[in-house]
Amino acid sequence: MEKDLDKYIREHSTPEDKVLEELYRQTHLYVVNPNMVSGHIQGKFLEMLSYMINPTQILEIGTYTGYSAICLARGLKSGGQLHTIEMNDELNEMSTHYFALAGVADRVTLHTGRAQEVIPSLDYTFDLVFIDGDKREYCEYYDVVFDRVRKGGFIIADNVLWGGKIEGAEALKDPQTKGVVMFNEKVRSDHRVEKIVLPLRDGLMIIRKK
């Protein structure tokens, strides 16, 4: 039933374009942990959100091979910019190659390093932030970026359902899982924001700063 529903969703959604299709395939062929790539349905959802928000400035934490950055960059206002941060410089050549193929290279600035160190050096107020980095550091990302998000702006966090491992006594034993659980609880108790968790792929949390 789940496979049938997934097939139905794909058949009734705009098809993945050729550049993203190739990027997805190349990620699975040549990159470690290819399941980290956003993929068609989540990518299209992020693209739609970006178009709806129509941001001037986007921040992405966790570029990986560039799939989600391409999707988000497509919704930028004319003259807008996406700043994306990746720790692993070995992925930079691949992501910048596909930024160019997708026609968004002039809208994307790639930063290499730890987000906690890069973000303070960026003199921007962001309309939209996408968090998809090291799960152990989600709370740190949230704290360092919060004051950089405009009032009414959005933070989107990926993997907040973490394969369903977020409940029970075992959840806090694994550092990655613990990071996700602590982040979810941190946002849940933060009265400065409104939030909703969507069961899309591995869980997306949409957060709006009041």
C-alpha positions as a Markdown table, in Angstrom:
| # | Residue | x | y | z |
|---|---|---|---|---|
| 1 | Met | 0.0 | 0.0 | 0.0 |
| 2 | Glu | 2.8 | 2.4 | 0.9 |
| 3 | Lys | 4.6 | 1.8 | -2.4 |
| 4 | Asp | 1.4 | 2.3 | -4.3 |
| 5 | Leu | 0.8 | 5.6 | -2.5 |
| 6 | Asp | 4.3 | 6.7 | -3.2 |
| 7 | Lys | 3.9 | 5.9 | -6.9 |
| 8 | Tyr | 0.6 | 7.8 | -6.9 |
| 9 | Ile | 2.2 | 10.9 | -5.3 |
| 10 | Arg | 5.0 | 10.9 | -7.9 |
| 11 | Glu | 2.6 | 10.4 | -10.8 |
| 12 | His | 0.6 | 13.4 | -9.7 |
| 13 | Ser | 3.5 | 15.7 | -8.9 |
| 14 | Thr | 5.7 | 17.7 | -11.4 |
| 15 | Pro | 8.4 | 15.4 | -12.6 |
| 16 | Glu | 12.0 | 15.7 | -11.4 |
| 17 | Asp | 13.9 | 17.8 | -14.0 |
| 18 | Lys | 16.9 | 16.3 | -15.8 |
| 19 | Val | 19.6 | 18.1 | -13.8 |
| 20 | Leu | 18.2 | 17.0 | -10.5 |
| 21 | Glu | 17.6 | 13.5 | -11.7 |
| 22 | Glu | 21.2 | 13.3 | -12.8 |
| 23 | Leu | 22.5 | 14.8 | -9.5 |
| 24 | Tyr | 20.4 | 12.3 | -7.5 |
| 25 | Arg | 21.8 | 9.4 | -9.6 |
| 26 | Gln | 25.4 | 10.6 | -9.3 |
| 27 | Thr | 25.1 | 11.1 | -5.6 |
| 28 | His | 23.9 | 7.5 | -5.2 |
| 29 | Leu | 26.7 | 6.2 | -7.4 |
| 30 | Tyr | 29.7 | 8.1 | -6.0 |
| 31 | Val | 29.0 | 9.6 | -2.6 |
| 32 | Val | 28.9 | 8.0 | 0.9 |
| 33 | Asn | 25.5 | 8.0 | 2.6 |
| 34 | Pro | 23.5 | 8.9 | -0.5 |
| 35 | Asn | 20.2 | 8.7 | 1.4 |
| 36 | Met | 21.1 | 12.1 | 2.7 |
| 37 | Val | 20.1 | 13.7 | -0.6 |
| 38 | Ser | 16.7 | 15.4 | -0.5 |
| 39 | Gly | 15.3 | 13.7 | -3.6 |
| 40 | His | 12.3 | 14.5 | -5.8 |
| 41 | Ile | 9.3 | 14.9 | -3.6 |
| 42 | Gln | 11.0 | 16.7 | -0.7 |
| 43 | Gly | 13.0 | 18.8 | -3.2 |
| 44 | Lys | 9.9 | 19.9 | -5.0 |
| 45 | Phe | 8.2 | 20.7 | -1.6 |
| 46 | Leu | 11.2 | 22.9 | -0.6 |
| 47 | Glu | 11.1 | 24.6 | -4.0 |
| 48 | Met | 7.3 | 25.3 | -3.6 |
| 49 | Leu | 7.9 | 26.7 | -0.1 |
| 50 | Ser | 10.6 | 28.9 | -1.4 |
| 51 | Tyr | 8.4 | 30.2 | -4.2 |
| 52 | Met | 5.6 | 30.9 | -1.7 |
| 53 | Ile | 7.9 | 32.8 | 0.7 |
| 54 | Asn | 9.8 | 34.4 | -2.2 |
| 55 | Pro | 12.8 | 35.2 | 0.0 |
| 56 | Thr | 15.6 | 37.6 | -0.7 |
| 57 | Gln | 18.1 | 35.8 | 1.6 |
| 58 | Ile | 18.2 | 32.1 | 2.3 |
| 59 | Leu | 20.6 | 30.2 | 4.6 |
| 60 | Glu | 21.2 | 26.5 | 4.2 |
| 61 | Ile | 23.1 | 24.5 | 6.8 |
| 62 | Gly | 24.4 | 21.3 | 5.1 |
| 63 | Thr | 24.9 | 21.5 | 1.4 |
| 64 | Tyr | 25.8 | 17.9 | 0.8 |
| 65 | Thr | 25.7 | 17.5 | -3.1 |
| 66 | Gly | 23.6 | 20.6 | -3.7 |
| 67 | Tyr | 20.1 | 19.1 | -4.4 |
| 68 | Ser | 18.1 | 21.1 | -1.8 |
| 69 | Ala | 20.1 | 24.3 | -2.5 |
| 70 | Ile | 19.1 | 24.2 | -6.2 |
| 71 | Cys | 15.5 | 23.7 | -5.2 |
| 72 | Leu | 15.5 | 26.5 | -2.6 |
| 73 | Ala | 17.4 | 28.9 | -4.9 |
| 74 | Arg | 14.7 | 28.7 | -7.6 |
| 75 | Gly | 12.2 | 30.5 | -5.4 |
| 76 | Leu | 14.5 | 33.5 | -4.6 |
| 77 | Lys | 13.4 | 37.0 | -5.5 |
| 78 | Ser | 15.3 | 38.6 | -8.4 |
| 79 | Gly | 18.7 | 39.6 | -7.1 |
| 80 | Gly | 18.3 | 37.3 | -4.0 |
| 81 | Gln | 21.0 | 35.0 | -2.7 |
| 82 | Leu | 21.3 | 31.6 | -1.0 |
| 83 | His | 24.2 | 31.0 | 1.4 |
| 84 | Thr | 24.9 | 27.3 | 1.9 |
| 85 | Ile | 27.4 | 25.9 | 4.4 |
| 86 | Glu | 29.1 | 22.5 | 4.0 |
| 87 | Met | 31.8 | 21.0 | 6.3 |
| 88 | Asn | 33.1 | 18.4 | 3.7 |
| 89 | Asp | 35.1 | 20.3 | 1.1 |
| 90 | Glu | 35.4 | 17.1 | -1.0 |
| 91 | Leu | 31.8 | 17.6 | -2.1 |
| 92 | Asn | 32.3 | 21.2 | -3.3 |
| 93 | Glu | 33.3 | 20.4 | -6.8 |
| 94 | Met | 30.2 | 18.3 | -7.3 |
| 95 | Ser | 27.7 | 20.7 | -5.9 |
| 96 | Thr | 29.2 | 23.8 | -7.7 |
| 97 | His | 29.1 | 21.8 | -11.0 |
| 98 | Tyr | 25.4 | 21.1 | -10.6 |
| 99 | Phe | 24.6 | 24.7 | -9.4 |
| 100 | Ala | 26.0 | 25.8 | -12.8 |
| 101 | Leu | 24.0 | 23.1 | -14.7 |
| 102 | Ala | 20.8 | 24.1 | -12.9 |
| 103 | Gly | 21.4 | 27.8 | -13.8 |
| 104 | Val | 21.5 | 29.0 | -10.1 |
| 105 | Ala | 25.3 | 29.5 | -9.7 |
| 106 | Asp | 24.9 | 33.2 | -9.7 |
| 107 | Arg | 22.4 | 33.0 | -6.8 |
| 108 | Val | 24.3 | 30.5 | -4.6 |
| 109 | Thr | 27.3 | 31.3 | -2.4 |
| 110 | Leu | 29.0 | 28.1 | -1.0 |
| 111 | His | 30.8 | 28.4 | 2.4 |
| 112 | Thr | 33.1 | 25.6 | 3.7 |
| 113 | Gly | 33.4 | 25.1 | 7.5 |
| 114 | Arg | 31.4 | 24.8 | 10.7 |
| 115 | Ala | 28.1 | 26.6 | 10.5 |
| 116 | Gln | 28.6 | 27.9 | 14.1 |
| 117 | Glu | 31.7 | 29.8 | 12.8 |
| 118 | Val | 30.5 | 30.8 | 9.4 |
| 119 | Ile | 27.1 | 32.2 | 10.3 |
| 120 | Pro | 28.5 | 35.0 | 12.6 |
| 121 | Ser | 30.6 | 36.2 | 9.6 |
| 122 | Leu | 27.5 | 36.7 | 7.4 |
| 123 | Asp | 26.0 | 40.1 | 7.7 |
| 124 | Tyr | 22.5 | 39.3 | 6.5 |
| 125 | Thr | 19.0 | 38.9 | 7.8 |
| 126 | Phe | 17.4 | 35.7 | 6.5 |
| 127 | Asp | 13.9 | 35.1 | 5.3 |
| 128 | Leu | 14.3 | 31.4 | 5.2 |
| 129 | Val | 16.7 | 29.0 | 6.8 |
| 130 | Phe | 17.0 | 25.3 | 6.0 |
| 131 | Ile | 18.8 | 23.1 | 8.7 |
| 132 | Asp | 20.1 | 19.8 | 7.4 |
| 133 | Gly | 23.6 | 19.4 | 9.0 |
| 134 | Asp | 25.0 | 17.3 | 11.8 |
| 135 | Lys | 22.0 | 16.2 | 13.9 |
| 136 | Arg | 24.2 | 16.5 | 17.1 |
| 137 | Glu | 24.5 | 20.2 | 16.5 |
| 138 | Tyr | 20.9 | 21.1 | 15.6 |
| 139 | Cys | 20.3 | 23.0 | 18.8 |
| 140 | Glu | 23.5 | 25.0 | 18.2 |
| 141 | Tyr | 22.5 | 25.9 | 14.7 |
| 142 | Tyr | 19.1 | 27.0 | 16.0 |
| 143 | Asp | 20.6 | 29.3 | 18.6 |
| 144 | Val | 23.3 | 30.8 | 16.4 |
| 145 | Val | 20.8 | 31.6 | 13.5 |
| 146 | Phe | 17.7 | 32.6 | 15.4 |
| 147 | Asp | 18.5 | 36.3 | 15.7 |
| 148 | Arg | 19.5 | 36.4 | 12.0 |
| 149 | Val | 16.0 | 35.4 | 11.0 |
| 150 | Arg | 13.6 | 38.2 | 10.3 |
| 151 | Lys | 10.3 | 38.5 | 12.2 |
| 152 | Gly | 7.8 | 36.4 | 10.2 |
| 153 | Gly | 10.7 | 34.4 | 8.6 |
| 154 | Phe | 10.9 | 30.7 | 8.5 |
| 155 | Ile | 13.2 | 27.9 | 9.7 |
| 156 | Ile | 12.8 | 24.5 | 8.2 |
| 157 | Ala | 14.5 | 21.5 | 9.9 |
| 158 | Asp | 15.0 | 18.2 | 8.1 |
| 159 | Asn | 15.0 | 14.7 | 9.6 |
| 160 | Val | 13.1 | 15.6 | 12.8 |
| 161 | Leu | 11.4 | 12.2 | 12.8 |
| 162 | Trp | 14.7 | 10.4 | 12.4 |
| 163 | Gly | 13.4 | 7.1 | 11.2 |
| 164 | Gly | 11.0 | 6.8 | 14.1 |
| 165 | Lys | 13.8 | 6.5 | 16.6 |
| 166 | Ile | 12.9 | 9.6 | 18.6 |
| 167 | Glu | 10.7 | 8.0 | 21.3 |
| 168 | Gly | 11.5 | 5.6 | 24.0 |
| 169 | Ala | 14.4 | 5.0 | 26.4 |
| 170 | Glu | 16.8 | 4.1 | 23.6 |
| 171 | Ala | 16.4 | 7.5 | 21.9 |
| 172 | Leu | 18.9 | 9.3 | 24.1 |
| 173 | Lys | 21.7 | 6.7 | 23.8 |
| 174 | Asp | 22.7 | 7.5 | 20.2 |
| 175 | Pro | 24.2 | 11.0 | 19.9 |
| 176 | Gln | 22.6 | 11.8 | 16.5 |
| 177 | Thr | 19.2 | 10.7 | 17.8 |
| 178 | Lys | 19.7 | 12.6 | 21.0 |
| 179 | Gly | 20.5 | 15.7 | 19.0 |
| 180 | Val | 17.2 | 15.4 | 17.1 |
| 181 | Val | 15.2 | 14.8 | 20.2 |
| 182 | Met | 16.7 | 17.7 | 22.1 |
| 183 | Phe | 16.1 | 20.0 | 19.1 |
| 184 | Asn | 12.5 | 18.9 | 18.8 |
| 185 | Glu | 11.9 | 19.6 | 22.5 |
| 186 | Lys | 13.8 | 22.9 | 22.3 |
| 187 | Val | 11.5 | 24.2 | 19.5 |
| 188 | Arg | 8.4 | 22.7 | 21.1 |
| 189 | Ser | 9.0 | 24.8 | 24.2 |
| 190 | Asp | 10.0 | 28.0 | 22.4 |
| 191 | His | 7.2 | 30.4 | 22.6 |
| 192 | Arg | 8.9 | 32.8 | 20.1 |
| 193 | Val | 7.8 | 30.6 | 17.2 |
| 194 | Glu | 4.9 | 28.7 | 15.7 |
| 195 | Lys | 5.7 | 25.2 | 14.4 |
| 196 | Ile | 4.4 | 22.1 | 12.7 |
| 197 | Val | 5.9 | 18.7 | 12.0 |
| 198 | Leu | 5.1 | 17.2 | 8.6 |
| 199 | Pro | 5.7 | 13.4 | 8.0 |
| 200 | Leu | 7.3 | 14.1 | 4.7 |
| 201 | Arg | 10.2 | 11.7 | 4.0 |
| 202 | Asp | 12.1 | 11.7 | 7.4 |
| 203 | Gly | 10.1 | 14.5 | 8.9 |
| 204 | Leu | 10.2 | 18.3 | 8.2 |
| 205 | Met | 9.6 | 20.8 | 10.9 |
| 206 | Ile | 8.3 | 24.2 | 9.6 |
| 207 | Ile | 9.0 | 27.0 | 12.1 |
| 208 | Arg | 7.8 | 30.6 | 11.8 |
| 209 | Lys | 9.3 | 33.3 | 13.9 |
| 210 | Lys | 6.6 | 35.4 | 15.5 |
